[in-house]
Amino acid sequence: KGASLMILTVAELKQLITTDKPEFALQVMLEGLEELIIKYTSNNFRNRVTGEPEYPSSIKTAVAEIVAWKLRNEAINSDETEHKPVQSETISRHSVTYASDNTESDIDERFGAPKKYTAVFNQYMRARF
């Protein structure tokens, strides 16, 4: 599919979130989310007059939030402690507790992200016949 179909370009995404993830990896994430959203909602978000894709701001925001969550969750679950948010640290007998994401139990299995980020897609569902 062409780049014109993108919900967000990588450049637009980088204006909404901060990341050092390679552009190709972000592009693949965006394309994958777009395919999932179109399939889940049965909505291709095309303007009926022009035929061009028109994604509402709420969809763009949700996509940025999902990508940010996935990147943050990836860092939390990796072995690299420099990217993990510290919840508490004790100096004597040095102890560090890393914060975890409490939304883990409320994951939307279709998108692999918390339901609080994916609930917006329900507003754009179209009936399938």
C-alpha positions as CSV (number, residue, x, y, z in Angstrom):
1,K,0.0,0.0,0.0
2,G,1.1,3.5,-0.6
3,A,2.4,6.0,2.0
4,S,-0.7,8.1,1.5
5,L,-2.8,5.5,3.4
6,M,-0.9,6.0,6.6
7,I,-2.7,7.1,9.8
8,L,0.5,8.8,10.8
9,T,3.8,9.2,9.1
10,V,6.9,8.5,11.2
11,A,7.6,12.3,11.2
12,E,4.2,13.0,12.6
13,L,4.6,10.3,15.2
14,K,7.9,11.7,16.3
15,Q,6.1,15.1,16.9
16,L,3.8,13.3,19.4
17,I,6.2,10.9,21.2
18,T,9.8,10.8,22.0
19,T,11.8,7.8,20.9
20,D,15.1,6.8,19.5
21,K,13.7,3.7,17.8
22,P,14.8,3.4,14.1
23,E,12.4,4.9,11.6
24,F,11.9,1.6,9.8
25,A,10.8,-0.1,13.0
26,L,8.3,2.7,13.7
27,Q,7.0,2.5,10.1
28,V,6.4,-1.2,10.5
29,M,4.6,-0.6,13.8
30,L,2.4,2.1,12.2
31,E,1.5,0.0,9.2
32,G,0.7,-3.0,11.4
33,L,-1.6,-0.9,13.6
34,E,-3.3,0.6,10.6
35,E,-4.1,-2.8,9.2
36,L,-5.4,-4.0,12.5
37,I,-7.6,-0.9,12.9
38,I,-9.1,-1.2,9.4
39,K,-9.8,-4.9,9.9
40,Y,-11.2,-4.5,13.4
41,T,-13.5,-1.6,12.5
42,S,-14.4,-2.7,9.0
43,N,-13.8,0.9,8.2
44,N,-11.2,2.1,5.6
45,F,-11.7,5.7,6.7
46,R,-12.1,6.9,3.1
47,N,-13.9,10.2,2.3
48,R,-16.9,9.2,0.2
49,V,-16.4,12.1,-2.1
50,T,-12.7,12.1,-2.8
51,G,-11.9,8.5,-1.9
52,E,-8.9,9.7,0.1
53,P,-8.2,8.3,3.5
54,E,-9.2,10.7,6.4
55,Y,-8.4,9.5,9.9
56,P,-10.0,11.4,12.8
57,S,-7.7,13.0,15.3
58,S,-8.9,10.5,18.0
59,I,-7.6,7.6,15.9
60,K,-4.3,9.4,15.3
61,T,-4.0,10.1,19.1
62,A,-4.8,6.5,20.0
63,V,-2.2,5.2,17.5
64,A,0.5,7.5,19.0
65,E,-0.5,6.4,22.6
66,I,-0.4,2.7,21.6
67,V,3.1,3.1,20.0
68,A,4.3,5.0,23.0
69,W,2.9,2.4,25.4
70,K,4.4,-0.5,23.4
71,L,7.9,1.2,23.3
72,R,7.7,2.0,27.1
73,N,6.5,-1.6,27.8
74,E,9.3,-3.0,25.7
75,A,11.8,-1.0,27.7
76,I,10.3,-2.1,31.0
77,N,10.4,-5.7,30.0
78,S,13.9,-5.6,28.6
79,D,17.0,-6.4,30.6
80,E,18.3,-2.8,30.0
81,T,17.8,-1.0,33.3
82,E,18.8,2.4,32.0
83,H,15.4,2.6,30.2
84,K,13.3,1.4,33.0
85,P,11.5,3.9,35.2
86,V,12.6,3.8,38.8
87,Q,9.8,3.5,41.3
88,S,12.1,3.7,44.4
89,E,15.8,3.6,45.3
90,T,17.5,3.0,48.6
91,I,21.1,4.2,49.0
92,S,22.3,2.1,52.0
93,R,22.7,-1.5,50.8
94,H,21.7,-0.1,47.4
95,S,18.3,-1.3,46.3
96,V,16.3,-0.3,43.2
97,T,12.7,-1.0,42.5
98,Y,11.6,-0.5,38.9
99,A,8.1,0.7,38.1
100,S,5.8,-1.6,36.1
101,D,2.8,-0.8,34.1
102,N,-0.4,-1.8,36.0
103,T,-2.5,-1.9,32.8
104,E,-0.9,-5.3,31.9
105,S,-3.9,-7.2,33.1
106,D,-6.3,-5.1,30.9
107,I,-4.8,-5.8,27.5
108,D,-6.8,-5.9,24.3
109,E,-5.6,-9.1,22.8
110,R,-6.3,-7.9,19.2
111,F,-3.9,-4.9,19.5
112,G,-1.6,-6.0,22.3
113,A,-2.1,-2.8,24.2
114,P,-4.3,-1.6,27.1
115,K,-8.0,-1.3,26.4
116,K,-7.9,2.3,27.6
117,Y,-6.0,3.1,24.4
118,T,-8.0,0.8,22.0
119,A,-11.6,1.6,23.2
120,V,-11.8,4.6,20.8
121,F,-11.8,2.2,17.8
122,N,-15.3,0.9,18.8
123,Q,-16.8,4.3,17.8
124,Y,-15.7,3.8,14.2
125,M,-16.9,0.2,13.7
126,R,-19.0,-0.5,10.6
127,A,-21.3,-3.4,10.2
128,R,-19.9,-6.3,8.1
129,F,-22.3,-8.1,5.7
